[in-house]
């Protein structure tokens, strides 16, 4: 999970446009299964939920250069890694463990 503060001047539509602008680069991200862009305007926080094949690929993606890019584009990101021991995938009708 990656989150960062968003400015008070940023509205939903502008944030959505910024997200759409960057979305194509994630189609070719090594090991990325899915990314969900997220936002909470009450808390002035946005970011993404990333699902990678493994933690190593996630850490490779979120290198110093990527973190600097995020900080320059939005704000200093907070990155938290989680393991996912069980997945309910309703698109294929399976529980994966």
Buried (B, 14 or more C-beta within 10 A) or exposed (E): BBBBBBEEEBEEEEBEEBBEEBEEEBEEBEBBEEBEBBBEEEEBBBBBEBBBEEEEBBEBBBEEEBBEEBEEEBBEBEBEEEEEEEEEEEEEEEEEE
